[in-house]
Amino acid sequence: MRVVVLTGAGRGFCAGGDVTAMAGPREDGDDDGDELDLRSIMEVSELLHTMPAITLAAVNGPCAGAGLSFACACDLRYAARSAVFVTAFLRVGSSGDHGSAWVLTRAVGPAKARELLLLGDRVDAEEARRIGLVSAAVDDDALAADIDVIALRLAGMPPTAARLMKQNLNDAVALPFGEYLDAETARFARCSGSPEAVAAAKAFLDRS
């Protein structure tokens, strides 16, 4: 598996948690504070961020709360023009989940992430593109086709190099520079001279 596309079924991408259930009475034995159970649920966004395959979010409509966390955990994000983004956590009495602050900070920078998380204002697709939350905003009826083109383009890249490039990108925001260079060098050496790299280089020369 080289590329994973995450999108919503129907008109929305993901509306986040069930606010109606949040507003209802707690049942006996219902302990939302069970950190082990909650942590296991958070593995969705962690998997999107760390899996070897390149992950694409095709945001086809409203994207709120945990849905925004899922989108930001993906490597690349594209939005339909009808899409809207909102964190919504504070509005429903939540401090955030699914890595919201971690992934949003890396997607748009710390200052903008604080603004989005603390104020919770809605962001339309064009504004999302302007602030770097998504790479592009396209017409609704063009989103699926455009994502297919991008996914196929990525799937055609040398697979080992693509997986290692994703690891480089993740390490680039997590490691001190010296440690990053150690990891990058090891991955570069793994690629260099491999049959996959030689074939890719020859194909590049043939296209030049």
Secondary structure, DSSP 4 states (H G I P E B T S, - for coil): --EEEEE-STT-SB--S-HHHHHSPPPTT--TT-HHHHHHHTHHHHHHHHSSSEEEEEE-S-EETHHHHHHHHSSEEEEETT-EEE--TGGGT----TTHHHHHHHHH-HHHHHHHHHH---EEHHHHHHTTSSSEEE-GGGHHHHHHHHHHHHHTS-HHHHHHHHHHHHHHTTS-HHHHHHHHHHHHHHHTT-HHHHHHHHHHHHH-
